[in-house]
Amino acid sequence: MSRVRKPRNAGRVPLDRALSKLGIASRAEARKWIEEGWVKVHGVIERNFERSVNPETAHIEILGKKAVKEESRLVLFHKPKGVVTTKRDPNGRTTIYDLLPAELQHFHAVGRLDMHTTGLLLITNDTRLSSFLTDPKNAVSRTYVVTVRGEVTEEVRRGLERGVQDAGERLFAFKAVLQKASGRESRLLLELREGKNREIRRLCLALGHEVIALKRITFGAWSLGDLGPGEWRETHANERKDRWTAEE
């Protein structure tokens, strides 16, 4: 019987990404450490962050201490309005990392919320978890409270679910629930199962309604709950994939 051979480079990634996958540092931090000579691979200082390694099998040291995979951690964060989801902002705007403690500075956000969107943001050191949650094929649910200008009719509500074409993409809500409608403004609950750029704002505008407030309240199995703006709490990143998605 012939043996199935794995691809020669299976599991190998650039060194900076390897440190990120181990949950030790962001890729930017890892590059700095590598360039400053803090990192050894198999006992030799490695200054090339593109060096290909397998994080599961390579012997990597940082300042003489063996790099081992951190326990998977997941943080729920209530992103306030006006805060950007980046590590650093060239325009000097407040970032989520300005509001998070030092121990979470190497965590990464699962997807993004634009500057004007508030609500639930997942932050983790587990790249496998974030990849699963953001992969469109997994259709992980996100729920938003959306306030728009003008009165949303039943026809518009149905149009949100039917979807529209915009910039070569089909935009639609998996479910749209109208909570309040008046001549001045309307409020809806929209459930999405993909993460396209500014999808809700583009979808609503295409149907004649400008979004004036947008807040995410659930992502997969996790909800914002009573977290106030700028507050965070740690939860468990369950190993089972069926717990990473919302209940049907």
C-alpha positions as CSV (number, residue, x, y, z in Angstrom):
1,M,0.0,0.0,0.0
2,S,1.4,3.4,-1.0
3,R,1.8,6.1,1.6
4,V,0.0,9.4,1.1
5,R,2.7,12.1,1.3
6,K,1.9,15.5,2.7
7,P,3.0,18.6,0.6
8,R,6.6,19.5,1.4
9,N,5.6,22.9,2.7
10,A,2.5,21.9,4.6
11,G,2.0,24.0,7.7
12,R,4.9,26.3,6.8
13,V,4.3,30.1,7.1
14,P,6.5,33.2,7.3
15,L,8.2,33.6,10.7
16,D,6.2,36.7,11.7
17,R,3.0,34.9,10.9
18,A,4.2,31.9,12.9
19,L,4.6,34.0,16.0
20,S,1.1,35.5,15.4
21,K,-0.4,32.0,15.0
22,L,1.2,31.0,18.3
23,G,-0.7,33.9,19.8
24,I,2.5,35.5,21.1
25,A,2.5,38.8,19.1
26,S,0.9,40.6,16.3
27,R,2.7,40.3,13.0
28,A,4.0,43.9,13.3
29,E,5.4,43.2,16.7
30,A,6.9,40.0,15.6
31,R,8.7,41.7,12.7
32,K,10.2,44.2,15.1
33,W,11.4,41.4,17.4
34,I,12.9,39.5,14.4
35,E,14.6,42.6,12.9
36,E,16.1,43.4,16.3
37,G,17.6,40.0,16.7
38,W,15.4,38.8,19.5
39,V,14.3,35.6,17.7
40,K,16.2,32.4,17.2
41,V,15.1,29.5,15.0
42,H,16.7,26.1,15.8
43,G,19.3,28.0,17.9
44,V,20.3,30.6,15.3
45,I,19.3,34.2,15.3
46,E,16.9,34.9,12.4
47,R,16.4,38.4,11.1
48,N,14.4,37.5,8.1
49,F,10.7,37.7,8.9
50,E,9.9,35.9,5.7
51,R,11.8,32.8,6.8
52,S,9.4,29.8,6.3
53,V,8.8,27.7,9.4
54,N,6.1,25.4,10.8
55,P,5.0,26.9,14.1
56,E,3.9,23.5,15.3
57,T,7.3,21.9,14.9
58,A,10.0,24.6,14.7
59,H,12.1,25.4,17.8
60,I,11.6,29.1,18.1
61,E,13.1,31.2,21.0
62,I,12.4,34.8,21.9
63,L,15.1,36.3,24.1
64,G,16.2,32.8,25.1
65,K,12.7,31.6,26.0
66,K,11.0,28.9,23.9
67,A,8.0,30.2,22.0
68,V,4.9,28.0,22.8
69,K,1.4,28.4,21.7
70,E,-0.7,30.5,24.1
71,E,-4.0,29.1,25.4
72,S,-6.9,30.2,23.1
73,R,-8.5,33.4,24.5
74,L,-11.4,35.4,23.3
75,V,-12.5,38.9,24.5
76,L,-15.8,40.6,23.9
77,F,-15.4,44.4,23.5
78,H,-18.0,47.1,23.1
79,K,-16.5,49.4,20.5
80,P,-17.5,53.0,21.0
81,K,-18.4,55.4,18.2
82,G,-15.4,57.3,16.7
83,V,-12.9,54.6,17.5
84,V,-11.1,52.8,14.7
85,T,-10.3,49.0,14.5
86,T,-6.6,49.2,13.8
87,K,-3.4,48.9,15.7
88,R,-2.2,52.4,14.9
89,D,-3.9,55.3,13.1
90,P,-1.8,57.6,11.0
91,N,-4.4,60.4,11.6
92,G,-4.0,60.1,15.3
93,R,-7.6,58.9,15.9
94,T,-8.3,56.7,19.0
95,T,-8.0,53.0,18.2
96,I,-9.4,50.0,20.1
97,Y,-6.0,49.3,21.4
98,D,-5.9,52.6,23.2
99,L,-8.8,51.3,25.3
100,L,-7.5,47.8,25.9
101,P,-5.0,46.7,28.6
102,A,-1.3,45.8,27.8
103,E,-2.1,42.1,28.0
104,L,-4.4,42.3,25.0
105,Q,-2.2,44.5,22.8
106,H,-1.1,41.5,20.6
107,F,-4.6,40.2,20.1
108,H,-6.4,40.8,16.8
109,A,-9.9,41.8,16.0
110,V,-12.2,39.3,14.3
111,G,-13.2,41.4,11.3
112,R,-13.8,45.1,11.7
113,L,-16.4,47.7,12.6
114,D,-16.0,51.1,10.8
115,M,-15.3,54.2,12.8
116,H,-19.0,55.2,13.1
117,T,-20.3,51.7,14.0
118,T,-20.6,50.7,17.6
119,G,-21.2,47.4,19.5
120,L,-19.7,43.9,19.7
121,L,-16.2,43.3,18.5
122,L,-14.5,40.0,19.1
123,I,-10.8,40.1,19.9
124,T,-8.6,37.0,20.1
125,N,-5.2,35.5,20.0
126,D,-6.5,32.5,18.1
127,T,-6.1,32.8,14.3
128,R,-7.9,29.5,13.6
129,L,-11.0,30.8,15.4
130,S,-11.0,34.1,13.7
131,S,-10.5,32.5,10.3
132,F,-13.4,30.2,10.9
133,L,-15.7,33.1,12.0
134,T,-14.9,35.3,9.1
135,D,-14.9,32.7,6.3
136,P,-18.1,33.4,4.2
137,K,-18.6,29.7,3.6
138,N,-19.3,29.2,7.3
139,A,-22.2,31.7,7.3
140,V,-21.6,32.9,10.9
141,S,-24.5,35.1,11.9
142,R,-24.1,38.7,13.0
143,T,-27.1,40.8,14.3
144,Y,-27.2,44.6,14.1
145,V,-29.6,47.3,15.3
146,V,-29.9,49.8,12.5
147,T,-31.5,53.2,12.6
148,V,-32.2,54.9,9.2
149,R,-33.7,58.1,8.0
150,G,-37.3,58.0,6.8
151,E,-40.1,55.5,7.0
152,V,-39.2,51.9,6.1
153,T,-42.1,50.3,4.4
154,E,-42.9,46.6,4.2
155,E,-41.7,46.6,0.6
156,V,-38.3,48.0,1.6
157,R,-38.0,45.5,4.4
158,R,-38.6,42.7,1.9
159,G,-36.1,44.4,-0.4
160,L,-33.4,44.2,2.3
161,E,-33.9,40.4,2.3
162,R,-34.1,40.1,-1.5
163,G,-30.9,42.1,-1.8
164,V,-29.4,44.5,-4.4
165,Q,-26.4,44.6,-6.7
166,D,-23.8,47.2,-5.7
167,A,-20.2,47.6,-7.1
168,G,-20.4,44.1,-8.5
169,E,-21.5,42.5,-5.2
170,R,-24.9,41.2,-4.1
171,L,-25.8,42.7,-0.8
172,F,-28.6,41.4,1.4
173,A,-29.8,40.7,4.9
174,F,-30.4,37.1,5.8
175,K,-33.3,38.4,8.0
176,A,-34.8,41.9,8.4
177,V,-37.2,42.7,11.2
178,L,-38.8,46.2,11.3
179,Q,-39.1,47.3,15.0
180,K,-40.2,50.9,14.5
181,A,-41.2,53.1,11.6
182,S,-42.0,56.8,11.4
183,G,-41.7,59.6,8.9
184,R,-38.5,60.8,10.6
185,E,-36.7,57.5,11.2
186,S,-37.0,53.8,11.4
187,R,-35.3,51.0,13.4
188,L,-34.6,47.5,12.2
189,L,-32.8,44.3,13.3
190,L,-30.7,43.0,10.5
191,E,-29.0,39.6,10.5
192,L,-26.0,39.1,8.1
193,R,-24.1,36.0,7.4
194,E,-21.3,37.5,5.4
195,G,-18.9,40.3,6.1
196,K,-18.7,42.6,3.1
197,N,-17.3,46.1,3.5
198,R,-19.9,48.6,4.8
199,E,-22.6,46.2,3.7
200,I,-25.5,47.5,5.8
201,R,-24.8,51.1,4.9
202,R,-24.6,50.4,1.2
203,L,-27.6,48.1,1.2
204,C,-29.9,50.6,3.0
205,L,-28.7,53.5,0.9
206,A,-29.4,51.5,-2.3
207,L,-33.0,51.2,-1.1
208,G,-33.3,54.9,-0.3
209,H,-32.5,55.1,3.4
210,E,-29.3,56.6,4.9
211,V,-28.0,54.8,8.0
212,I,-27.7,57.2,11.0
213,A,-26.8,54.7,13.7
214,L,-25.5,51.2,13.5
215,K,-24.7,48.8,16.4
216,R,-23.7,45.1,16.3
217,I,-25.3,43.2,19.2
218,T,-24.4,39.5,18.3
219,F,-21.6,37.7,16.5
220,G,-22.0,33.9,16.3
221,A,-22.8,32.5,19.7
222,W,-21.7,35.7,21.5
223,S,-23.8,38.8,22.4
224,L,-23.0,42.3,23.6
225,G,-25.1,41.9,26.7
226,D,-24.7,44.7,29.2
227,L,-21.2,45.8,28.3
228,G,-20.9,49.5,28.2
229,P,-19.0,51.4,25.5
230,G,-15.2,50.8,25.9
231,E,-15.8,47.9,28.3
232,W,-14.6,44.3,27.7
233,R,-14.8,40.9,29.2
234,E,-13.1,37.6,28.5
235,T,-15.1,34.6,27.5
236,H,-14.3,31.0,26.4
237,A,-13.4,30.2,22.8
238,N,-15.1,26.8,22.8
239,E,-13.2,24.3,20.7
240,R,-16.3,22.9,19.1
241,K,-17.1,24.6,15.8
242,D,-20.9,24.2,16.3
243,R,-20.6,26.5,19.3
244,W,-18.9,29.2,17.2
245,T,-22.1,29.8,15.2
246,A,-25.4,31.1,16.3
247,E,-28.2,28.7,17.3
248,E,-30.8,28.3,14.5
